[in-house]
Amino acid sequence: MRQNRDWKEIYKGLKDGNRVQLGIAFSLIESKRQADRDAAALLINECTRTSRQDTLRIGITGSPGVGKSSVIEKLGLAAIAEGRKVAVLAIDPSSSISGGSILGDKTRMQELSANQRAFIRPSAAGKTLGGVAKTTREFIAICEAATYDLILVETVGVGQSETAVYDMTDMFLFLVLPGAGDELQGIKRGIVEMADLLVVNKSEKDRKKLASQTALDYRNALHLLRVKDSGWKPAVKTHSIYDSESTSALWKNIKEYEDHINSNNYRLELRRSQQTKWFDELLQNELLEKLFSTFKNKPSDLEELRSRVSKMELSPIMAVRKIMDRLEINLKHQ
């Protein structure tokens, strides 16, 4: 029988930069054993309570094939060159059949993964919406406790539900391909509104002219949007992994944003918002879990209500009220 893990020992290992304990911490968070879940809750609580406020969390999104992993590797190496420690949380798409994921980012970021000041953790998105894994917020807390001061969260890709990363990071990078400016009408306005930095990637060789036009199209589009709460004016940059100067310019812009949210104390506001949204999300998940456990022994009751709704014998509102009444009765008897 496996012994219960000591969360205090794991926490000490994290603060000491022990990569073995870092791996153990991730496994603890992903475990479904109740004892591990209890230990993980205590560990995350300690990590959150003593978390440093000078880290920078960056969400990076874009359609599949836009080159997110390549950009992350270049930015990570640029940050390490300036003495930072980089953690990459790469969320891979999951198979709808097996539930497994490809987990290929670690093989694509070979130079970064070989660096001792970098840590790359690929995770399967599973059935979680928002382009992030269910445990991404916990992973961020663990990495920050382990003294990583730049957290890069790569999402699955852009789509209607690919914006949850925005609520857990300080800066939002949106990557597009040259030529995407011609399709501005088809792009969700929300994803552009959230971007703090828009990057036209793969802007090399014969694509340079097209990339410049795309960047201009997006700059014109951004002028039509309202000013961001942070007071930051979103920038549009062209980038190529084969052009070190474009990477340097990109990294410089990121540091300018970091200086901006530090100077006006917006970083603290972001942290508070991230914590409360994390609370709201967990509360909803726990309530749903409690709800379904209420009907675990009598799933037919839930199916009967669903059937009556589909036959229009009962409105969805009344059906939900019956469910909530049942839940309330169960809570009173506990």
Residue pairs with C-beta under 8 A, 6 or more apart in sequence:
4 35
4 36
4 39
5 24
5 28
5 36
5 39
6 39
7 28
7 39
7 40
7 42
7 43
7 46
9 21
10 21
10 24
10 25
10 28
10 43
11 43
11 46
11 47
11 145
12 21
13 20
13 21
13 22
13 24
13 25
14 21
14 22
14 25
14 47
14 142
14 145
14 146
14 147
15 145
15 146
15 147
17 146
17 147
19 119
22 119
22 142
22 143
22 146
25 43
25 142
25 146
26 121
26 139
26 142
28 36
28 39
28 40
28 43
29 40
29 43
29 44
29 135
29 138
29 139
29 142
30 135
31 37
31 40
40 138
43 142
44 138
44 141
44 142
46 145
47 141
47 142
47 144
47 145
48 141
48 275
50 145
51 141
51 144
51 145
52 144
52 149
53 267
53 268
53 271
54 149
55 144
55 148
55 149
55 150
55 151
56 149
56 150
56 151
56 170
56 171
56 254
56 258
57 140
57 151
57 153
57 168
57 169
57 170
57 171
58 150
58 151
58 152
58 153
58 169
58 170
58 171
58 172
58 173
58 254
59 153
59 155
59 165
59 166
59 168
59 169
59 171
59 172
59 173
60 68
60 71
60 72
60 152
60 153
60 154
60 155
60 173
60 175
61 68
61 131
61 154
61 155
61 157
61 158
61 162
61 163
61 165
61 172
61 173
61 174
61 175
61 191
62 68
62 157
62 158
62 174
62 175
62 176
62 201
63 157
63 158
63 176
63 177
64 156
64 157
65 177
66 175
66 176
66 177
66 201
66 202
67 175
67 201
67 202
67 241
68 154
68 175
69 90
69 105
69 108
69 109
69 154
70 108
70 201
70 241
71 173
71 175
71 199
71 201
71 239
71 241
71 250
72 88
72 90
72 109
72 112
72 152
72 154
73 108
73 109
73 111
73 112
73 241
74 241
74 247
74 250
75 152
75 247
75 250
75 251
75 254
76 86
76 88
76 109
76 112
76 115
76 118
76 150
76 152
77 111
77 112
77 115
78 247
78 248
78 251
79 86
79 150
79 251
80 86
80 115
80 117
80 118
84 117
84 149
84 150
85 117
85 118
85 119
85 147
85 148
85 149
85 150
86 112
86 117
86 118
86 119
86 148
86 150
86 152
87 118
87 119
87 120
87 121
87 143
87 146
87 148
87 150
87 151
87 152
88 105
88 109
88 112
88 118
88 119
88 120
88 121
88 152
88 154
89 121
89 123
89 133
89 136
89 139
89 140
89 143
89 151
89 152
89 153
89 154
90 105
90 106
90 120
90 121
90 122
90 123
90 154
91 122
91 123
91 124
91 125
91 131
91 132
91 133
91 136
91 153
91 154
91 155
91 156
92 101
92 102
92 103
92 104
92 105
92 122
92 123
92 124
92 125
92 156
93 101
93 102
93 125
93 156
93 157
94 100
94 101
94 124
94 125
94 126
94 127
95 101
99 124
99 126
99 127
100 124
101 122
101 123
101 124
101 125
103 122
103 124
104 122
105 120
105 122
105 154
106 113
106 120
106 122
109 120
112 118
112 120
113 120
119 143
119 146
119 148
121 139
121 143
123 133
123 135
123 136
123 139
124 133
125 131
125 132
125 133
125 156
126 133
126 134
128 134
129 161
129 164
130 155
130 161
130 162
130 163
130 164
130 165
131 155
131 156
131 157
131 158
131 159
131 161
131 162
131 163
131 164
131 165
132 153
132 155
132 156
132 164
132 165
132 168
133 139
136 153
136 165
136 168
137 168
137 274
137 278
137 281
140 151
140 153
140 168
143 151
144 151
151 169
153 165
153 168
153 169
155 162
155 165
156 162
158 174
158 188
158 191
160 188
162 191
163 190
163 191
163 194
165 172
166 172
166 194
167 273
167 274
167 277
168 274
168 277
168 278
169 274
170 258
170 261
170 267
170 270
171 196
171 197
171 254
171 257
171 258
172 194
172 195
172 196
172 197
173 195
173 196
173 197
173 198
173 199
174 191
174 192
174 194
174 195
174 197
174 198
174 199
175 199
175 201
176 198
176 199
176 200
176 201
176 214
176 218
177 200
177 201
177 202
177 214
178 200
178 202
178 203
178 207
178 210
178 211
178 214
179 210
179 214
180 187
180 200
180 214
181 213
181 214
181 215
181 216
181 217
181 218
182 214
182 217
184 217
184 218
184 221
192 198
192 218
192 221
192 222
192 225
193 225
193 226
195 234
196 228
196 230
196 232
196 234
196 257
197 234
197 235
197 236
197 237
197 250
197 253
197 254
197 257
198 218
198 222
198 234
198 235
198 236
198 237
199 236
199 237
199 238
199 239
199 250
200 211
200 214
200 215
200 218
200 236
200 237
200 238
200 239
201 239
201 240
202 211
202 240
203 211
203 212
203 238
203 239
203 240
203 243
203 246
204 240
204 242
204 243
208 238
211 238
212 238
215 236
215 237
215 238
218 236
219 236
222 234
222 236
227 233
228 234
229 266
230 260
230 261
230 264
230 266
231 260
231 264
231 266
232 257
232 260
232 261
235 253
237 246
237 249
237 250
237 253
238 246
239 246
239 247
239 250
240 246
241 247
260 266
261 267
261 270
290 327
291 323
291 327
294 326
294 327
294 330
295 301
295 302
295 326
301 326
302 323
305 314
305 319
305 322
305 323
306 319
308 314
308 319
309 315
309 316
309 319
